Amino acid sequence: MDSPSMPGLARLINRAARTLARDGDAALRPLGLRYAQVPVLALLRNGTALTQKELAEATGIEQPSMAQLLTRMDRDGLIRRAPNPRDARSQTITLADDTASHLTEARRQLAEIEQRAVAGFSAAEIRTLEQLLTRLNNNLEPERAGSGGNAEATTHSDE
């Protein structure tokens, strides 16, 4: 659908994402964490062991970018790598013990930023925004291309 407002919409979404990332980085820095690490932290938070490929697929982060992210997280002592018992060519990744201890505070900090972002919105407006952004993201995901965007809206409040 051609719409003169679409470039403005993309600009506003991009601005909000960049602001959330900047504020998230500032809030997480004292914990030794970065906002870009949040999707990986969320997936590994319950002691789950995943491969780089599984993390990349689950987060939608390209393999080379995921490799760089994990290399930095390993260097900073945030994750542990171990041989993959199912495939000797890969490794499983888990959170380091110290990292897991920071996640409750990280989630609290990010929740405060989210609350600030939606200050003045009603609960119904927040639900609508979540549903619309979920549909927007589903429309943009390559595996959903051509689906008409009819995927059900779901939210992931803890990621």
C-alpha positions, 0 to 999 in steps of 0.5 A: 500500500502506497502511503505518503506517511510511510517514510514518516512511520519508518523514521518514527519507529527507527527513532524510538528503537534508537532511543530505547537502545541508547537508554537501555545501554545507559541503564545496563552499563553499570551491570556490565551488560549492553542492550544488544545482548538482551535477546540472548540473555532472555533466551539463556536466562533459565539455564538453557544451552543453545548453539550460535545458530539456534540463538541467531534463528530465535533472535532474527540476528544474522549469523555473522552479527551473532558471532560478533555479539557472542565473541564480545560476551565471551570476552566479557565473561558473560557466557560460557561455551561448551562442546555441543554433545549433539554436534561436535562441530558446534558449541553450546552457549549458556550464561555465566553464573555472574551474568545470571545474578544481574538479570533481575536488576536488568529486567527492572531497569528495562521495565522502567524505561518501557514504562517511561516510553508509554507514560500517559498511554492507557492500558488499551492503547498499550495493548493496541500498540503491542498488537500493531507493532507485532503485526508490523514485524510479522509483515517484515519478517522474510519467512512471513512475506506474502502471508498478508500479515494475518499472523496472530499478534503475540507479545513477548513482555520478558524479552 
